[in-house]
Amino acid sequence: MGALDHLSNMFDCSSGHSKHKKRKQLQTVEIKIKIDCEGCERKVRRSVEGMKGVSSIEVNPKQHKLTVVGYVDPEKVVARVAHRTGKKAELWPYVPYDVVEHPYAAGVYDKKAPAGYVRNAMDPHVSQLARASSTEVRYTTAFSDENPSACVVM
């Protein structure tokens, strides 16, 4: 690349279009969508079959789950499935049971979740259950039976 090419790229006043497109990453997109019967399963499968960049499609009607693998944008896949099927579609909100620290916490446990899964909680209020602040720890250990220098007022 010459000096003139470098300068022309630096002072490029075009509307943001570049010669090189960013290549999408190979992704696995998991979508939660209600699948009642074989007709619904067929409808969901056909909604993403013709989409550009899709490598494979897997439909699991028992878990109400659609898995799409390919060079696709997850939000575009969800939007296309929702539009083509007329059903509510969202990214898969569940994680395996043993990944979460407190699976029975209020924001995590979901009785509609498939067996072995709980809701993926990125909520800071739920994560507060996992660790206490330093002041809480100090007050808790001050009156603890395991602490030999604890307060003997109790």
N, C-alpha and C positions, 0 to 999 in steps of 0.2 A: 504494500500500500504506500503510495507516494505522499509527498507533503501536501500536494493540492487536494488529494482525496481526503486526507486527514482534516484539512481546513474546511473543506466543503461539508464534511460530516459534523464538525463542530458548530458551524454557522448555518445549519440546515433549518430553513424556515417553513418547511412543509407542514402539513396539518397532523403530524404525528405518525404518518405512515412510514414504515421502514421496509427495506428490501427483504429482510429476513424475518420470517414469522417465528414466534416462539413455538417450539414443538411441545405438544401436550404430553404429560407423563402417563404411563400405563397405570391405570387405577382400577381398583375394585370398589364399585359403588353398591352399597346395600340399601335397599329401600323398603320401608314398611308400608304395605298396601293391603287392604282387605280383599281376600280371595275366597269366595264362597263355593264356587263350583268349577267344573272343567271349562265352561264357557268363559268365566272370569279369568281363569288361568291363561287361556288362549288369547283373550283380549289384551291382557297385560304383556304377554310375550310379543305379540304383534306390534304393540305400541313402540317398542324399542328395537325391533328387528332391523328396520331399514335405516336406523340412525348411523350417521357417518362415524367411523372410529370404533364401533362396537365389535369386540372379538367373540365373546361368548355371553350367553344369557342362561341363568338358572332360576327357576321359579319353584319356591317351596310353599305350597298352599297351606300346609299344616301350621307353619310358623308365620304365615302372612308376610313372606319375605321374597323380594326380587333382588337377585345379584347380577350386576352387569359388569363385565370386565372389558376394558378397552381404553383407547386414547380419547376419553370423553371428559366433559366438565360435569361434576356431580349435580350442580344446580340445574343445568340444562336437562339432564336426564330426568330429574324429579319433575321439572316443569312439563316436560313432554309426556311423561306417564300420566300425570294428573290431567293434562289437557285431552289426551287421546282416549283415556278410559273414563273420564268424568268422575273418578274416585279421588278421595283424599290420599295424597302420597307425601311421605316425609322420609328424610334420611333415617337409617336404622338407629333408634335411640338406645339400644341395649348393649351391654357388655357382659362377658362371662361372669358368673357369680363370684369366683375367687379373685377377681381383679380389684373389687371394691373392698375397702377396709371395713365398712359397716353396712352389710347388705340389707339389714332390716331398719335402717334409718328412714325417717319420714319421707324425704325427697328421693330416696333411692329405690325402695321396695315398691314394686308395681305388680299387682296380682294379675294383670293382663299380659305380663311378659311371658315368653315361652319358658319352658322348664330349663333351669340352669342359667338363666339370664336375669339381670336386674337393670334398672334404668341407669344410664351413664350420667352421673351427677357432677357437673362442673360448678355447682352452686357453692359459693363460699360459706353459706350458713350450714350446709350439710357437712362440709369438710371440717368445720369447727368441732364436730364430735370426735374427730380423730386425734386432735391435739389441744391441750389446754394452754392458756397463756402462762407466762412465768409467774405472774402475781397469784393466779389460781393455784399453781403448784406450790408456791410458798405457803399460802394459807392452809392448803390441804395437808401438807407435810408437817406444819407446826402443831397440829392436833392429832397426828397419826400415832398409832400404837407401835409401829415399826421404828419410829424415830426415837432414839434413846434420850436426846436432849429436848424432847417435846414439852409442851406446857403440861403441867401436872394438875391443872385446875379441874380438869374433867374428872 
